[in-house]
Amino acid sequence: MELTYTPDENGILYPDLEAPMTTEPDIGMWGRRHKRYLKEHWNWKYIEMKTNGTLFPYLAETNACAEAMLAYMVPRLAAAQGANDELKERDQMLWVQIMNNARHSAEEIVIRELIFV
């Protein structure tokens, strides 16, 4: 690699350096929550992962796992509570309540089992 230099008005040469452009992957809501948890409770692990460049891929993977867990659990929890198409046609408010309950329950499980560990 050959460096080029640019002189200033006093004749001092400065190397032409550019920092490499790094793009951080989208870590999503769950990745941001886990990042905050790591910074607050596992600071040494957070600093180590950030230093060796594994933090953002890890957080992106954590987010993907959390989304997959939610996609798997919400329909099953809702079905266990009786949410189906017949209920949706008959009593929409009850169906919405069950779906919201299933979503919140699944989010609590994800937080407890994946994010705050």
C-alpha positions in Angstrom: 0.0 0.0 0.0 1.5 3.3 -1.0 0.6 6.5 0.9 0.1 9.8 -0.7 0.6 13.1 1.1 -0.9 16.5 0.9 1.1 19.6 2.0 -0.5 22.4 4.1 0.2 26.1 3.7 3.4 25.7 5.9 4.8 22.9 3.8 4.0 20.2 6.3 3.0 16.9 4.7 0.0 15.1 6.0 -0.9 11.5 4.9 -4.1 11.1 2.9 -5.9 8.6 5.1 -9.6 7.6 5.1 -11.3 5.6 7.7 -12.9 2.5 6.2 -16.7 2.8 5.9 -18.3 0.3 8.1 -22.0 -0.2 8.1 -23.6 -1.7 11.2 -26.4 -4.2 10.5 -29.9 -3.4 11.7 -30.0 -5.0 15.1 -33.7 -4.3 15.6 -35.7 -3.7 18.8 -34.5 -7.0 20.5 -30.9 -6.4 19.6 -31.0 -2.9 21.1 -32.6 -4.2 24.3 -29.9 -6.9 24.6 -27.2 -4.4 23.9 -28.5 -2.1 26.7 -28.6 -5.2 29.0 -25.0 -6.1 28.1 -23.8 -2.5 28.7 -25.5 -2.3 32.1 -24.9 -5.8 33.5 -22.1 -7.4 31.5 -20.0 -4.5 30.6 -16.8 -6.5 30.3 -18.5 -8.8 27.7 -19.9 -5.8 25.9 -16.5 -4.1 25.6 -14.8 -7.4 24.6 -17.3 -8.1 21.8 -17.2 -4.5 20.6 -13.4 -4.5 20.5 -13.1 -7.7 18.6 -15.9 -6.8 16.1 -18.4 -9.5 17.1 -21.0 -7.3 18.9 -23.2 -6.2 16.0 -23.4 -9.6 14.2 -24.2 -11.1 17.6 -27.0 -8.5 18.2 -28.4 -9.0 14.7 -28.5 -12.8 15.3 -30.1 -12.2 18.7 -32.8 -10.1 17.1 -33.5 -12.7 14.4 -33.8 -15.4 17.0 -36.2 -13.3 19.1 -38.4 -12.6 16.0 -38.4 -16.3 15.1 -39.4 -17.2 18.7 -42.3 -14.7 18.6 -43.5 -15.9 15.2 -43.5 -19.4 16.5 -45.1 -18.8 19.9 -47.8 -16.2 19.3 -50.1 -18.3 17.1 -49.7 -21.3 19.4 -50.4 -19.3 22.5 -53.4 -17.7 20.8 -54.7 -21.1 19.7 -54.4 -22.5 23.2 -56.6 -19.7 24.4 -59.2 -20.3 21.8 -58.5 -17.6 19.2 -59.7 -18.9 15.8 -61.5 -17.6 12.8 -64.9 -18.5 14.1 -64.2 -16.4 17.3 -62.9 -13.6 15.1 -66.2 -13.4 13.2 -68.3 -13.8 16.3 -66.6 -11.6 18.9 -63.8 -9.4 17.5 -63.0 -7.7 20.7 -62.4 -11.0 22.5 -60.3 -12.2 19.7 -58.2 -9.0 19.8 -57.8 -9.4 23.6 -56.6 -13.0 23.2 -54.2 -12.0 20.4 -52.8 -9.1 22.5 -52.4 -11.4 25.5 -50.6 -14.0 23.4 -48.3 -11.4 22.0 -47.4 -9.9 25.4 -46.9 -13.4 26.9 -44.6 -14.4 24.1 -42.7 -11.1 24.5 -42.2 -11.8 28.2 -40.9 -15.2 27.4 -38.5 -13.8 24.8 -37.3 -11.2 27.3 -36.8 -13.7 30.1 -35.2 -16.5 28.0 -33.2 -14.6 25.4 -32.7 -10.9 26.0 -31.9 -10.7 29.7 -29.5 -13.6 30.0 
